Amino acid sequence: MVNFALLDNLKIKSKLVALFLAVLAGFVVLGVTYWLEAKANNTAGNRSAAFVEYESLSNQAQNNYLKMRKYEADFALNISGDSGQTYNDAPLENHKKLTLELEQIMFELTSSAEKVDLFSQDVAVNSEQADTEDYVRNLVEQASDVTANYKDSFSDIVKFQRLVGFTETDGLRNIANKNIDQLDKSVARTADSTLAAYMQLMRESQGRILRSTDLTEAYEGLKQASNNFKNYLAVSDTTADERINMSTYID
């Protein structure tokens, strides 16, 4: 309890000093309280901003990936000829653009995940939560690895398809079409109905290869049809020159 008698014995100056110190102490307490509250509010705001940023980047990554898969499907449909449209590079170019954008998003998402993990550790209340250190960042890194693997795999598909040919008039498809067209003309000159029937089977087998997901089975059909053609050709009434030409085209 304050001793008022002692205060009465103090000089005015001393009383003023005591009063000033009391007021100063009050301001110090008030300032510290405000600073702690402001710091807590700032931390809460930063934590909220970190989670909002992470959620936004996650949504961007998911939307970007869905668009990539769409253009991947468009590209596959485009090169198959099933779309009934003339081939164009738009799906492939859009896919490449989205792939680069996704890589950038994943880079930003990794940084955002580190912030989320840091704030999550600040509010951990038990050992089980503490064990989740860098949990979100690890998830994002795994997703980034999957993205990189997908990019490499799709790039390999495009390289292979470029070798095969995006259309009927380029790549190996162009070479195959020229040979089978020459074979067709040779068969027409012979007017042999059996050779024409085998020729039709080879055409059908070629079409199945272009449409099939099981290339091994589709190719076996073409190989069988071509062997039957060559076996019959060897005993047919066609001239020696025609047999040589047709065997060359088939091979």
C-alpha positions in Angstrom: 0.0 0.0 0.0 1.3 3.5 -0.9 2.5 5.5 2.2 0.8 8.9 1.7 2.6 10.4 4.7 5.9 9.8 3.0 4.7 11.6 -0.1 3.6 14.6 1.9 7.2 14.9 3.3 8.7 15.1 -0.3 9.4 18.3 -1.8 7.3 19.5 -4.8 10.2 18.8 -7.2 10.5 15.3 -5.9 6.7 14.8 -6.2 6.8 16.0 -9.8 9.6 13.6 -10.6 7.8 10.7 -9.0 4.6 11.7 -10.9 6.6 11.9 -14.2 8.2 8.5 -13.6 4.8 7.0 -12.9 3.3 8.5 -16.1 6.4 7.4 -18.0 6.1 3.8 -16.7 2.5 3.8 -17.7 3.4 4.9 -21.3 6.1 2.2 -21.4 3.6 -0.5 -20.3 1.1 0.9 -22.8 3.7 0.9 -25.6 4.9 -2.6 -24.9 1.3 -3.9 -24.8 0.6 -2.1 -28.2 3.8 -3.5 -29.7 3.0 -7.0 -28.7 -0.5 -6.7 -30.0 0.7 -5.2 -33.3 3.3 -7.9 -33.7 0.7 -10.6 -33.0 -1.7 -9.0 -35.6 1.2 -8.7 -38.1 2.1 -12.3 -37.6 -1.5 -13.4 -38.0 -1.8 -11.2 -41.1 1.4 -12.7 -42.6 0.3 -16.2 -41.8 -3.1 -15.6 -43.5 -1.4 -14.0 -46.5 1.0 -17.0 -46.8 -1.9 -19.5 -46.8 -3.9 -17.4 -49.3 -0.9 -17.2 -51.6 -0.3 -20.9 -51.4 -4.0 -21.7 -52.2 -4.0 -19.3 -55.1 -0.8 -20.8 -56.6 -2.1 -24.3 -56.1 -5.3 -23.5 -57.9 -3.3 -21.9 -60.7 -1.1 -25.1 -61.0 -4.2 -27.3 -61.1 -5.9 -25.2 -63.8 -2.7 -25.0 -65.8 -2.2 -28.8 -65.7 -5.8 -29.4 -66.8 -5.3 -27.1 -69.8 -2.1 -28.9 -70.6 -3.8 -32.3 -70.7 -6.5 -30.8 -73.0 -3.9 -29.6 -75.5 -2.1 -33.0 -75.2 -5.4 -34.7 -76.2 -5.9 -32.2 -79.0 -2.4 -32.9 -80.3 -3.0 -36.7 -80.2 -6.3 -36.2 -82.0 -4.7 -33.9 -84.5 -1.9 -36.2 -85.6 -4.3 -39.2 -85.7 -6.4 -37.6 -88.4 -9.6 -38.6 -86.6 -10.5 -35.0 -86.1 -11.1 -34.6 -89.8 -9.1 -31.3 -89.7 -5.9 -30.3 -91.3 -2.9 -30.6 -88.9 -1.8 -27.4 -87.2 0.8 -26.7 -84.6 -1.5 -24.8 -82.2 -2.1 -27.6 -79.7 1.6 -28.3 -79.5 2.5 -24.7 -79.2 -0.1 -24.0 -76.5 1.0 -27.1 -74.6 4.6 -25.9 -74.6 3.6 -22.5 -73.4 1.5 -23.9 -70.5 4.4 -26.3 -69.6 6.7 -23.3 -69.1 4.1 -21.5 -67.1 3.5 -24.5 -64.9 7.3 -24.7 -64.2 7.3 -21.1 -63.1 4.2 -21.6 -60.9 5.8 -24.7 -59.3 8.9 -22.6 -58.5 6.8 -19.9 -56.8 4.7 -22.6 -55.1 7.9 -24.1 -53.5 8.8 -20.7 -52.0 5.2 -20.3 -50.8 5.2 -23.8 -49.3 8.3 -22.9 -47.2 6.4 -20.0 -45.7 3.4 -22.1 -44.9 5.6 -24.7 -43.2 7.3 -22.0 -41.2 4.0 -20.6 -39.9 2.7 -24.1 -39.3 5.7 -24.9 -37.1 5.0 -21.7 -35.1 1.6 -23.0 -34.1 2.6 -26.6 -33.5 1.3 -27.7 -30.1 2.4 -31.3 -29.9 5.2 -33.6 -31.1 2.9 -35.1 -33.8 2.5 -31.6 -35.4 6.2 -30.9 -35.0 7.0 -34.0 -37.1 5.3 -32.3 -40.0 8.2 -30.0 -40.5 8.6 -29.1 -44.2 5.6 -31.3 -45.0 4.0 -29.0 -47.5 7.3 -28.1 -49.2 8.0 -31.8 -49.6 4.7 -32.3 -51.2 5.3 -29.5 -53.6 8.8 -30.8 -54.5 7.2 -34.2 -55.3 4.7 -32.5 -57.5 7.5 -30.5 -59.2 9.4 -33.8 -59.9 6.2 -35.3 -61.4 5.9 -32.1 -63.6 9.5 -32.4 -64.8 9.0 -36.1 -65.6 5.8 -35.4 -67.5 7.6 -32.6 -69.5 10.4 -35.0 -70.4 8.0 -37.8 -71.3 5.9 -35.6 -73.5 9.0 -34.2 -75.2 10.0 -37.8 -76.0 6.6 -38.4 -77.5 6.8 -35.3 -79.7 10.3 -36.3 -80.9 9.1 -39.8 -81.8 6.0 -38.4 -83.5 8.1 -35.9 -85.5 10.2 -38.9 -86.7 7.1 -40.8 -87.6 5.5 -37.7 -89.1 2.8 -35.4 -87.9 0.9 -35.8 -91.2 0.6 -38.2 -94.0 3.1 -36.2 -96.0 6.1 -36.0 -93.7 8.4 -38.3 -91.8 8.3 -42.0 -92.0 4.6 -41.9 -92.8 5.4 -40.1 -96.0 8.0 -42.7 -97.0 5.5 -45.5 -96.2 2.7 -43.9 -98.1 4.9 -43.4 -101.2 6.0 -47.0 -101.2 2.5 -48.4 -100.7 1.1 -46.1 -103.4 3.8 -47.4 -105.8 2.9 -50.9 -104.8 -0.8 -50.1 -105.5 0.0 -48.9 -109.0 2.1 -52.1 -109.7 -0.8 -54.3 -108.5 -3.2 -52.4 -110.7 -1.0 -53.0 -113.7 -1.1 -56.7 -113.2 -4.9 -56.8 -113.0 -4.5 -59.7 -110.5 -7.5 -59.9 -108.2 -5.7 -62.0 -105.6 -2.8 -59.5 -105.3 -5.5 -56.7 -105.1 -7.2 -58.5 -102.2 -3.9 -58.8 -100.3 -3.1 -55.2 -101.1 -6.4 -54.2 -99.5 -5.5 -56.2 -96.4 -2.2 -54.4 -96.1 -4.0 -51.0 -96.5 -6.4 -52.0 -93.7 -3.5 -53.2 -91.5 -1.7 -49.9 -92.1 -4.8 -48.0 -91.0 -5.1 -50.1 -87.8 -1.5 -49.3 -86.9 -2.2 -45.5 -87.1 -5.3 -45.9 -84.9 -4.1 -48.6 -82.5 -2.8 -48.2 -79.0 -1.3 -51.7 -79.2 1.2 -51.3 -82.0 2.7 -54.8 -81.6 -0.6 -56.5 -82.4 -1.4 -54.0 -85.2 2.1 -54.5 -86.8 1.7 -58.3 -86.7 -1.4 -57.9 -88.9 0.6 -55.9 -91.4 3.5 -58.3 -91.4 1.2 -61.3 -92.0 -0.6 -59.5 -94.8 2.6 -58.6 -96.5 4.0 -62.1 -96.1 0.9 -63.5 -97.8 1.3 -61.0 -100.6 4.9 -61.9 -101.2 4.3 -65.6 -101.0 1.5 -65.3 -103.7 3.6 -62.9 -105.7 6.4 -65.5 -106.0 4.1 -68.0 -107.8 2.0 -65.5 -109.7 2.1 -64.8 -113.4 3.5 -61.3 -113.0 6.8 -60.4 -114.9 10.1 -60.7 -113.1 10.6 -57.0 -113.1 7.2 -56.4 -111.5 7.9 -59.0 -108.8 11.2 -57.3 -108.0 9.7 -53.9 -107.9 6.7 -55.0 -105.7 9.0 -56.9 -103.3 11.1 -53.8 -102.9 8.1 -51.6 -102.2 6.8 -54.1 -99.6 10.2 -54.4 -97.8 
